[in-house]
């Protein structure tokens, strides 16, 4: 099936919402930020991360199912393993969350 036929526009909206919530959470620590950004009653940063993980889970699971359906197997040419690197560099250190996410979905 062509990639254009498989595109789900609402997932783009959910990803945008999740990123916006995380950005707002980061802005809550900035001097002069509105008070509602630092509300303990509504942790919008955590909600944004959870929405993003659910959307990612759906997309990654769909890709894995498609690959198994088309090729009859799942190929592992490279994986994220930066969470196992003890002396990680700053440039790649932020990839730990992608590594954990990929390993979670594969299990």
N, CA, C and O atoms as a Tinker XYZ file with bonds, in Angstrom:
   428  protein
     1  N      0.841000   -1.173000    0.000000    73     2
     2  CA     0.000000    0.000000    0.000000    64     1     3
     3  C      0.890000    1.243000    0.000000    63     2     4     5
     4  O      1.810000    1.324000    0.814000    81     3
     5  N      0.650000    2.207000   -0.881000    73     3     6
     6  CA     1.472000    3.419000   -0.927000    64     5     7
     7  C      1.441000    4.178000    0.396000    63     6     8     9
     8  O      0.447000    4.159000    1.123000    81     7
     9  N      2.555000    4.847000    0.687000    73     7    10
    10  CA     2.673000    5.566000    1.951000    64     9    11
    11  C      1.590000    6.631000    2.093000    63    10    12    13
    12  O      1.098000    6.864000    3.197000    81    11
    13  N      1.215000    7.272000    1.005000    73    11    14
    14  CA     0.189000    8.317000    1.070000    64    13    15
    15  C     -1.152000    7.747000    1.521000    63    14    16    17
    16  O     -1.913000    8.429000    2.208000    81    15
    17  N     -1.451000    6.506000    1.145000    73    15    18
    18  CA    -2.706000    5.883000    1.545000    64    17    19
    19  C     -2.700000    5.457000    3.018000    63    18    20    21
    20  O     -3.759000    5.272000    3.618000    81    19
    21  N     -1.529000    5.307000    3.584000    73    19    22
    22  CA    -1.411000    4.843000    4.963000    64    21    23
    23  C     -1.295000    5.988000    5.957000    63    22    24    25
    24  O     -1.319000    5.758000    7.166000    81    23
    25  N     -1.172000    7.202000    5.477000    73    23    26
    26  CA    -1.003000    8.365000    6.353000    64    25    27
    27  C     -2.280000    8.615000    7.161000    63    26    28    29
    28  O     -3.385000    8.596000    6.618000    81    27
    29  N     -2.112000    8.845000    8.450000    73    27    30
    30  CA    -3.244000    9.104000    9.333000    64    29    31
    31  C     -3.084000   10.527000    9.879000    63    30    32    33
    32  O     -2.348000   10.737000   10.843000    81    31
    33  N     -3.769000   11.511000    9.269000    73    31    34
    34  CA    -3.581000   12.917000    9.660000    64    33    35
    35  C     -3.837000   13.196000   11.137000    63    34    36    37
    36  O     -3.165000   14.043000   11.725000    81    35
    37  N     -4.787000   12.506000   11.742000    73    35    38
    38  CA    -5.088000   12.777000   13.150000    64    37    39
    39  C     -3.898000   12.455000   14.056000    63    38    40    41
    40  O     -3.751000   13.051000   15.123000    81    39
    41  N     -3.050000   11.513000   13.634000    73    39    42
    42  CA    -1.867000   11.211000   14.443000    64    41    43
    43  C     -0.883000   12.375000   14.416000    63    42    44    45
    44  O     -0.186000   12.621000   15.400000    81    43
    45  N     -0.824000   13.093000   13.296000    73    43    46
    46  CA     0.018000   14.298000   13.244000    64    45    47
    47  C     -0.469000   15.318000   14.264000    63    46    48    49
    48  O      0.330000   15.965000   14.941000    81    47
    49  N     -1.792000   15.456000   14.368000    73    47    50
    50  CA    -2.362000   16.373000   15.348000    64    49    51
    51  C     -2.047000   15.959000   16.772000    63    50    52    53
    52  O     -1.733000   16.805000   17.608000    81    51
    53  N     -2.127000   14.669000   17.058000    73    51    54
    54  CA    -1.805000   14.182000   18.403000    64    53    55
    55  C     -0.326000   14.379000   18.732000    63    54    56    57
    56  O      0.029000   14.729000   19.857000    81    55
    57  N      0.525000   14.152000   17.741000    73    55    58
    58  CA     1.963000   14.391000   17.969000    64    57    59
    59  C      2.225000   15.867000   18.223000    63    58    60    61
    60  O      3.005000   16.221000   19.107000    81    59
    61  N      1.572000   16.730000   17.445000    73    59    62
    62  CA     1.728000   18.166000   17.650000    64    61    63
    63  C      1.250000   18.602000   19.024000    63    62    64    65
    64  O      1.900000   19.407000   19.691000    81    63
    65  N      0.111000   18.067000   19.444000    73    63    66
    66  CA    -0.420000   18.364000   20.772000    64    65    67
    67  C      0.554000   17.910000   21.849000    63    66    68    69
    68  O      0.828000   18.647000   22.796000    81    67
    69  N      1.072000   16.702000   21.705000    73    67    70
    70  CA     1.980000   16.177000   22.725000    64    69    71
    71  C      3.256000   17.004000   22.811000    63    70    72    73
    72  O      3.743000   17.276000   23.909000    81    71
    73  N      3.794000   17.400000   21.686000    73    71    74
    74  CA     5.011000   18.223000   21.684000    64    73    75
    75  C      4.719000   19.588000   22.293000    63    74    76    77
    76  O      5.533000   20.121000   23.048000    81    75
    77  N      3.558000   20.156000   21.967000    73    75    78
    78  CA     3.176000   21.441000   22.542000    64    77    79
    79  C      3.066000   21.380000   24.057000    63    78    80    81
    80  O      3.503000   22.301000   24.748000    81    79
    81  N      2.485000   20.306000   24.580000    73    79    82
    82  CA     2.357000   20.149000   26.036000    64    81    83
    83  C      3.726000   20.048000   26.703000    63    82    84    85
    84  O      3.937000   20.605000   27.780000    81    83
    85  N      4.646000   19.347000   26.070000    73    83    86
    86  CA     5.995000   19.221000   26.632000    64    85    87
    87  C      6.716000   20.571000   26.585000    63    86    88    89
    88  O      7.401000   20.938000   27.539000    81    87
    89  N      6.567000   21.298000   25.497000    73    87    90
    90  CA     7.187000   22.625000   25.395000    64    89    91
    91  C      6.632000   23.549000   26.477000    63    90    92    93
    92  O      7.390000   24.276000   27.119000    81    91
    93  N      5.318000   23.525000   26.683000    73    91    94
    94  CA     4.720000   24.340000   27.746000    64    93    95
    95  C      5.267000   23.960000   29.118000    63    94    96    97
    96  O      5.492000   24.825000   29.964000    81    95
    97  N      5.478000   22.673000   29.334000    73    95    98
    98  CA     6.045000   22.225000   30.611000    64    97    99
    99  C      7.451000   22.775000   30.801000    63    98   100   101
   100  O      7.820000   23.173000   31.906000    81    99
   101  N      8.230000   22.800000   29.734000    73    99   102
   102  CA     9.587000   23.348000   29.828000    64   101   103
   103  C      9.554000   24.855000   30.042000    63   102   104   105
   104  O     10.424000   25.406000   30.717000    81   103
   105  N      8.564000   25.518000   29.478000    73   103   106
   106  CA     8.443000   26.965000   29.663000    64   105   107
   107  C      8.033000   27.334000   31.079000    63   106   108   109
   108  O      8.238000   28.470000   31.507000    81   107
   109  N      7.454000   26.385000   31.813000    73   107   110
   110  CA     6.974000   26.695000   33.170000    64   109   111
   111  C      8.106000   27.110000   34.098000    63   110   112   113
   112  O      7.861000   27.778000   35.102000    81   111
   113  N      9.323000   26.734000   33.790000    73   111   114
   114  CA    10.463000   27.112000   34.622000    64   113   115
   115  C     11.094000   28.437000   34.240000    63   114   116   117
   116  O     12.051000   28.877000   34.877000    81   115
   117  N     10.571000   29.074000   33.212000    73   115   118
   118  CA    11.132000   30.334000   32.741000    64   117   119
   119  C     10.556000   31.496000   33.550000    63   118   120   121
   120  O      9.352000   31.551000   33.800000    81   119
   121  N     11.414000   32.407000   33.951000    73   119   122
   122  CA    10.955000   33.571000   34.712000    64   121   123
   123  C      9.945000   34.364000   33.894000    63   122   124   125
   124  O     10.172000   34.632000   32.714000    81   123
   125  N      8.853000   34.733000   34.506000    73   123   126
   126  CA     7.820000   35.504000   33.839000    64   125   127
   127  C      6.773000   34.666000   33.132000    63   126   128   129
   128  O      5.858000   35.205000   32.508000    81   127
   129  N      6.903000   33.351000   33.227000    73   127   130
   130  CA     5.914000   32.469000   32.593000    64   129   131
   131  C      4.598000   32.565000   33.345000    63   130   132   133
   132  O      4.601000   32.739000   34.564000    81   131
   133  N      3.471000   32.457000   32.648000    73   131   134
   134  CA     2.170000   32.506000   33.339000    64   133   135
   135  C      2.057000   31.415000   34.406000    63   134   136   137
   136  O      2.620000   30.330000   34.261000    81   135
   137  N      1.327000   31.718000   35.472000    73   135   138
   138  CA     1.188000   30.786000   36.600000    64   137   139
   139  C      0.555000   29.460000   36.211000    63   138   140   141
   140  O      0.899000   28.425000   36.782000    81   139
   141  N     -0.368000   29.469000   35.248000    73   139   142
   142  CA    -1.051000   28.222000   34.903000    64   141   143
   143  C     -0.099000   27.180000   34.330000    63   142   144   145
   144  O     -0.423000   25.992000   34.312000    81   143
   145  N      1.070000   27.607000   33.862000    73   143   146
   146  CA     2.026000   26.648000   33.306000    64   145   147
   147  C      2.672000   25.789000   34.375000    63   146   148   149
   148  O      3.162000   24.699000   34.078000    81   147
   149  N      2.681000   26.259000   35.613000    73   147   150
   150  CA     3.337000   25.487000   36.674000    64   149   151
   151  C      2.334000   24.890000   37.655000    63   150   152   153
   152  O      2.658000   24.690000   38.826000    81   151
   153  N      1.141000   24.609000   37.196000    73   151   154
   154  CA     0.111000   24.018000   38.038000    64   153   155
   155  C      0.451000   22.574000   38.383000    63   154   156   157
   156  O      0.762000   21.779000   37.497000    81   155
   157  N      0.392000   22.237000   39.655000    73   155   158
   158  CA     0.641000   20.854000   40.074000    64   157   159
   159  C     -0.578000   19.969000   39.825000    63   158   160   161
   160  O     -0.462000   18.744000   39.784000    81   159
   161  N     -1.737000   20.585000   39.661000    73   159   162
   162  CA    -2.962000   19.810000   39.443000    64   161   163
   163  C     -2.992000   19.197000   38.043000    63   162   164   165
   164  O     -3.653000   18.181000   37.826000    81   163
   165  N     -2.291000   19.800000   37.109000    73   163   166
   166  CA    -2.313000   19.319000   35.727000    64   165   167
   167  C     -0.893000   19.271000   35.211000    63   166   168   169
   168  O     -0.335000   20.302000   34.834000    81   167
   169  N     -0.303000   18.098000   35.187000    73   167   170
   170  CA     1.071000   17.934000   34.725000    64   169   171
   171  C      1.065000   17.715000   33.218000    63   170   172   173
   172  O      1.102000   16.580000   32.743000    81   171
   173  N      1.019000   18.809000   32.478000    73   171   174
   174  CA     0.885000   18.731000   31.027000    64   173   175
   175  C      2.124000   18.136000   30.359000    63   174   176   177
   176  O      2.019000   17.560000   29.276000    81   175
   177  N      3.284000   18.264000   30.979000    73   175   178
   178  CA     4.484000   17.668000   30.401000    64   177   179
   179  C      4.397000   16.151000   30.381000    63   178   180   181
   180  O      4.694000   15.521000   29.366000    81   179
   181  N      3.992000   15.565000   31.496000    73   179   182
   182  CA     3.842000   14.109000   31.565000    64   181   183
   183  C      2.742000   13.614000   30.627000    63   182   184   185
   184  O      2.879000   12.568000   29.993000    81   183
   185  N      1.657000   14.371000   30.547000    73   183   186
   186  CA     0.581000   13.995000   29.626000    64   185   187
   187  C      1.082000   14.013000   28.187000    63   186   188   189
   188  O      0.765000   13.115000   27.407000    81   187
   189  N      1.861000   15.029000   27.836000    73   187   190
   190  CA     2.416000   15.114000   26.485000    64   189   191
   191  C      3.307000   13.930000   26.161000    63   190   192   193
   192  O      3.236000   13.378000   25.063000    81   191
   193  N      4.150000   13.536000   27.113000    73   191   194
   194  CA     5.037000   12.388000   26.909000    64   193   195
   195  C      4.215000   11.114000   26.726000    63   194   196   197
   196  O      4.527000   10.290000   25.866000    81   195
   197  N      3.171000   10.953000   27.532000    73   195   198
   198  CA     2.336000    9.746000   27.426000    64   197   199
   199  C      1.603000    9.685000   26.095000    63   198   200   201
   200  O      1.517000    8.622000   25.481000    81   199
   201  N      1.076000   10.815000   25.648000    73   199   202
   202  CA     0.402000   10.845000   24.339000    64   201   203
   203  C      1.384000   10.476000   23.248000    63   202   204   205
   204  O      1.062000    9.689000   22.358000    81   203
   205  N      2.594000   11.046000   23.311000    73   203   206
   206  CA     3.601000   10.765000   22.291000    64   205   207
   207  C      3.975000    9.289000   22.280000    63   206   208   209
   208  O      4.126000    8.701000   21.209000    81   207
   209  N      4.129000    8.677000   23.461000    73   207   210
   210  CA     4.477000    7.262000   23.528000    64   209   211
   211  C      3.369000    6.381000   22.956000    63   210   212   213
   212  O      3.652000    5.394000   22.276000    81   211
   213  N      2.124000    6.725000   23.224000    73   211   214
   214  CA     1.017000    5.925000   22.687000    64   213   215
   215  C      0.977000    6.021000   21.165000    63   214   216   217
   216  O      0.796000    5.012000   20.482000    81   215
   217  N      1.143000    7.222000   20.637000    73   215   218
   218  CA     1.162000    7.394000   19.176000    64   217   219
   219  C      2.343000    6.630000   18.579000    63   218   220   221
   220  O      2.195000    5.952000   17.562000    81   219
   221  N      3.511000    6.737000   19.206000    73   219   222
   222  CA     4.689000    6.015000   18.725000    64   221   223
   223  C      4.468000    4.515000   18.777000    63   222   224   225
   224  O      4.827000    3.796000   17.844000    81   223
   225  N      3.872000    4.036000   19.875000    73   223   226
   226  CA     3.577000    2.610000   20.000000    64   225   227
   227  C      2.727000    2.137000   18.826000    63   226   228   229
   228  O      3.008000    1.105000   18.217000    81   227
   229  N      1.694000    2.899000   18.520000    73   227   230
   230  CA     0.810000    2.531000   17.423000    64   229   231
   231  C      1.571000    2.472000   16.101000    63   230   232   233
   232  O      1.445000    1.502000   15.354000    81   231
   233  N      2.358000    3.504000   15.814000    73   231   234
   234  CA     3.082000    3.554000   14.539000    64   233   235
   235  C      4.145000    2.470000   14.435000    63   234   236   237
   236  O      4.272000    1.823000   13.395000    81   235
   237  N      4.910000    2.267000   15.504000    73   235   238
   238  CA     5.967000    1.254000   15.477000    64   237   239
   239  C      5.372000   -0.143000   15.365000    63   238   240   241
   240  O      5.876000   -0.974000   14.609000    81   239
   241  N      4.306000   -0.407000   16.112000    73   239   242
   242  CA     3.649000   -1.713000   16.038000    64   241   243
   243  C      3.102000   -1.960000   14.638000    63   242   244   245
   244  O      3.173000   -3.076000   14.123000    81   243
   245  N      2.561000   -0.924000   14.032000    73   243   246
   246  CA     2.038000   -1.054000   12.667000    64   245   247
   247  C      3.164000   -1.371000   11.672000    63   246   248   249
   248  O      2.999000   -2.208000   10.785000    81   247
   249  N      4.312000   -0.693000   11.830000    73   247   250
   250  CA     5.446000   -0.968000   10.950000    64   249   251
   251  C      5.988000   -2.387000   11.142000    63   250   252   253
   252  O      6.333000   -3.063000   10.173000    81   251
   253  N      6.059000   -2.831000   12.396000    73   251   254
   254  CA     6.531000   -4.188000   12.668000    64   253   255
   255  C      5.580000   -5.208000   12.053000    63   254   256   257
   256  O      6.024000   -6.164000   11.418000    81   255
   257  N      4.273000   -5.012000   12.236000    73   255   258
   258  CA     3.284000   -5.936000   11.668000    64   257   259
   259  C      3.351000   -5.949000   10.146000    63   258   260   261
   260  O      3.246000   -7.009000    9.529000    81   259
   261  N      3.525000   -4.777000    9.537000    73   259   262
   262  CA     3.644000   -4.699000    8.078000    64   261   263
   263  C      4.881000   -5.441000    7.579000    63   262   264   265
   264  O      4.821000   -6.163000    6.584000    81   263
   265  N      6.007000   -5.257000    8.280000    73   263   266
   266  CA     7.236000   -5.928000    7.856000    64   265   267
   267  C      7.116000   -7.445000    7.977000    63   266   268   269
   268  O      7.533000   -8.180000    7.082000    81   267
   269  N      6.555000   -7.901000    9.071000    73   267   270
   270  CA     6.364000   -9.348000    9.239000    64   269   271
   271  C      5.388000   -9.871000    8.193000    63   270   272   273
   272  O      5.593000  -10.955000    7.647000    81   271
   273  N      4.333000   -9.118000    7.906000    73   271   274
   274  CA     3.354000   -9.531000    6.904000    64   273   275
   275  C      3.929000   -9.570000    5.498000    63   274   276   277
   276  O      3.598000  -10.460000    4.713000    81   275
   277  N      4.795000   -8.602000    5.173000    73   275   278
   278  CA     5.364000   -8.523000    3.822000    64   277   279
   279  C      6.581000   -9.417000    3.635000    63   278   280   281
   280  O      6.721000  -10.067000    2.599000    81   279
   281  N      7.460000   -9.455000    4.631000    73   279   282
   282  CA     8.713000  -10.196000    4.481000    64   281   283
   283  C      8.675000  -11.548000    5.181000    63   282   284   285
   284  O      9.529000  -12.398000    4.931000    81   283
   285  N      7.703000  -11.753000    6.049000    73   283   286
   286  CA     7.632000  -13.009000    6.779000    64   285   287
   287  C      8.553000  -13.067000    7.976000    63   286   288   289
   288  O      8.633000  -14.094000    8.650000    81   287
   289  N      9.257000  -11.964000    8.252000    73   287   290
   290  CA    10.170000  -11.903000    9.398000    64   289   291
   291  C     10.419000  -10.450000    9.757000    63   290   292   293
   292  O     10.018000   -9.541000    9.029000    81   291
   293  N     11.079000  -10.238000   10.877000    73   291   294
   294  CA    11.436000   -8.904000   11.325000    64   293   295
   295  C     12.944000   -8.768000   11.266000    63   294   296   297
   296  O     13.667000   -9.569000   11.859000    81   295
   297  N     13.418000   -7.772000   10.562000    73   295   298
   298  CA    14.850000   -7.550000   10.385000    64   297   299
   299  C     15.379000   -6.622000   11.482000    63   298   300   301
   300  O     14.738000   -5.630000   11.829000    81   299
   301  N     16.545000   -6.953000   12.019000    73   299   302
   302  CA    17.191000   -6.127000   13.031000    64   301   303
   303  C     18.570000   -5.653000   12.566000    63   302   304   305
   304  O     19.572000   -6.042000   13.166000    81   303
   305  N     18.658000   -4.816000   11.507000    73   303   306
   306  CA    19.981000   -4.393000   11.035000    64   305   307
   307  C     20.670000   -3.439000   12.023000    63   306   308   309
   308  O     21.899000   -3.414000   12.082000    81   307
   309  N     19.910000   -2.658000   12.795000    73   307   310
   310  CA    20.489000   -1.720000   13.788000    64   309   311
   311  C     19.453000   -1.470000   14.844000    63   310   312   313
   312  O     18.256000   -1.485000   14.558000    81   311
   313  N     19.897000   -1.235000   16.084000    73   311   314
   314  CA    18.962000   -0.922000   17.162000    64   313   315
   315  C     19.514000    0.244000   17.972000    63   314   316   317
   316  O     20.712000    0.529000   17.951000    81   315
   317  N     18.629000    0.895000   18.671000    73   315   318
   318  CA    19.051000    1.928000   19.614000    64   317   319
   319  C     19.527000    1.228000   20.873000    63   318   320   321
   320  O     18.783000    0.448000   21.469000    81   319
   321  N     20.738000    1.492000   21.278000    73   319   322
   322  CA    21.266000    0.900000   22.505000    64   321   323
   323  C     21.994000    1.956000   23.330000    63   322   324   325
   324  O     22.827000    1.627000   24.174000    81   323
   325  N     21.676000    3.226000   23.082000    73   323   326
   326  CA    22.395000    4.289000   23.780000    64   325   327
   327  C     22.148000    4.297000   25.279000    63   326   328   329
   328  O     22.926000    4.896000   26.021000    81   327
   329  N     21.094000    3.654000   25.741000    73   327   330
   330  CA    20.865000    3.600000   27.179000    64   329   331
   331  C     21.824000    2.631000   27.862000    63   330   332   333
   332  O     21.873000    2.585000   29.092000    81   331
   333  N     22.586000    1.857000   27.096000    73   331   334
   334  CA    23.582000    0.952000   27.658000    64   333   335
   335  C     24.997000    1.523000   27.584000    63   334   336   337
   336  O     25.934000    0.909000   28.093000    81   335
   337  N     25.160000    2.668000   26.970000    73   335   338
   338  CA    26.476000    3.290000   26.839000    64   337   339
   339  C     26.777000    4.041000   28.129000    63   338   340   341
   340  O     26.085000    4.998000   28.478000    81   339
   341  N     27.816000    3.601000   28.833000    73   339   342
   342  CA    28.126000    4.203000   30.126000    64   341   343
   343  C     28.755000    5.579000   29.994000    63   342   344   345
   344  O     28.495000    6.460000   30.813000    81   343
   345  N     29.574000    5.772000   28.981000    73   343   346
   346  CA    30.255000    7.053000   28.783000    64   345   347
   347  C     29.700000    7.718000   27.526000    63   346   348   349
   348  O     30.428000    7.952000   26.562000    81   347
   349  N     28.409000    8.017000   27.549000    73   347   350
   350  CA    27.754000    8.588000   26.385000    64   349   351
   351  C     28.161000   10.025000   26.138000    63   350   352   353
   352  O     28.509000   10.752000   27.068000    81   351
   353  N     28.115000   10.424000   24.901000    73   351   354
   354  CA    28.451000   11.789000   24.520000    64   353   355
   355  C     27.190000   12.653000   24.594000    63   354   356   357
   356  O     26.072000   12.145000   24.509000    81   355
   357  N     27.382000   13.945000   24.752000    73   355   358
   358  CA    26.248000   14.865000   24.828000    64   357   359
   359  C     25.428000   14.818000   23.544000    63   358   360   361
   360  O     24.200000   14.898000   23.589000    81   359
   361  N     26.091000   14.689000   22.410000    73   359   362
   362  CA    25.401000   14.725000   21.122000    64   361   363
   363  C     24.392000   13.592000   20.959000    63   362   364   365
   364  O     23.377000   13.762000   20.284000    81   363
   365  N     24.657000   12.449000   21.564000    73   363   366
   366  CA    23.760000   11.310000   21.423000    64   365   367
   367  C     23.091000   10.912000   22.740000    63   366   368   369
   368  O     22.276000    9.990000   22.768000    81   367
   369  N     23.427000   11.596000   23.815000    73   367   370
   370  CA    22.891000   11.239000   25.122000    64   369   371
   371  C     21.382000   11.337000   25.214000    63   370   372   373
   372  O     20.756000   10.597000   25.972000    81   371
   373  N     20.789000   12.247000   24.445000    73   371   374
   374  CA    19.335000   12.414000   24.499000    64   373   375
   375  C     18.588000   11.291000   23.790000    63   374   376   377
   376  O     17.361000   11.233000   23.858000    81   375
   377  N     19.289000   10.415000   23.123000    73   375   378
   378  CA    18.641000    9.303000   22.431000    64   377   379
   379  C     18.251000    8.168000   23.376000    63   378   380   381
   380  O     17.649000    7.186000   22.941000    81   379
   381  N     18.586000    8.290000   24.668000    73   379   382
   382  CA    18.252000    7.221000   25.604000    64   381   383
   383  C     16.760000    6.942000   25.623000    63   382   384   385
   384  O     16.350000    5.789000   25.754000    81   383
   385  N     15.937000    7.982000   25.494000    73   383   386
   386  CA    14.486000    7.744000   25.548000    64   385   387
   387  C     14.008000    6.980000   24.319000    63   386   388   389
   388  O     13.090000    6.166000   24.417000    81   387
   389  N     14.616000    7.233000   23.169000    73   387   390
   390  CA    14.267000    6.462000   21.969000    64   389   391
   391  C     14.700000    5.010000   22.116000    63   390   392   393
   392  O     14.004000    4.101000   21.662000    81   391
   393  N     15.850000    4.791000   22.749000    73   391   394
   394  CA    16.328000    3.426000   22.956000    64   393   395
   395  C     15.372000    2.646000   23.855000    63   394   396   397
   396  O     15.008000    1.511000   23.547000    81   395
   397  N     14.973000    3.251000   24.951000    73   395   398
   398  CA    14.057000    2.583000   25.873000    64   397   399
   399  C     12.727000    2.318000   25.187000    63   398   400   401
   400  O     12.140000    1.247000   25.343000    81   399
   401  N     12.256000    3.300000   24.429000    73   399   402
   402  CA    10.959000    3.137000   23.739000    64   401   403
   403  C     11.017000    1.988000   22.738000    63   402   404   405
   404  O     10.111000    1.156000   22.695000    81   403
   405  N     12.086000    1.938000   21.926000    73   403   406
   406  CA    12.188000    0.868000   20.929000    64   405   407
   407  C     12.276000   -0.495000   21.608000    63   406   408   409
   408  O     11.616000   -1.441000   21.181000    81   407
   409  N     13.078000   -0.602000   22.655000    73   407   410
   410  CA    13.223000   -1.882000   23.334000    64   409   411
   411  C     11.912000   -2.310000   23.980000    63   410   412   413
   412  O     11.588000   -3.497000   23.996000    81   411
   413  N     11.168000   -1.367000   24.503000    73   411   414
   414  CA     9.867000   -1.676000   25.102000    64   413   415
   415  C      8.927000   -2.256000   24.060000    63   414   416   417
   416  O      8.269000   -3.265000   24.314000    81   415
   417  N      8.856000   -1.632000   22.891000    73   415   418
   418  CA     7.924000   -2.098000   21.856000    64   417   419
   419  C      8.347000   -3.451000   21.287000    63   418   420   421
   420  O      7.494000   -4.269000   20.941000    81   419
   421  N      9.641000   -3.693000   21.188000    73   419   422
   422  CA    10.099000   -4.974000   20.675000    64   421   423
   423  C      9.788000   -6.116000   21.628000    63   422   424   425
   424  O      9.478000   -7.228000   21.199000    81   423
   425  N      9.871000   -5.836000   22.922000    73   423   426
   426  CA     9.527000   -6.874000   23.901000    64   425   427
   427  C      8.046000   -7.122000   23.871000    63   426   428
   428  O      7.545000   -7.960000   24.620000    81   427
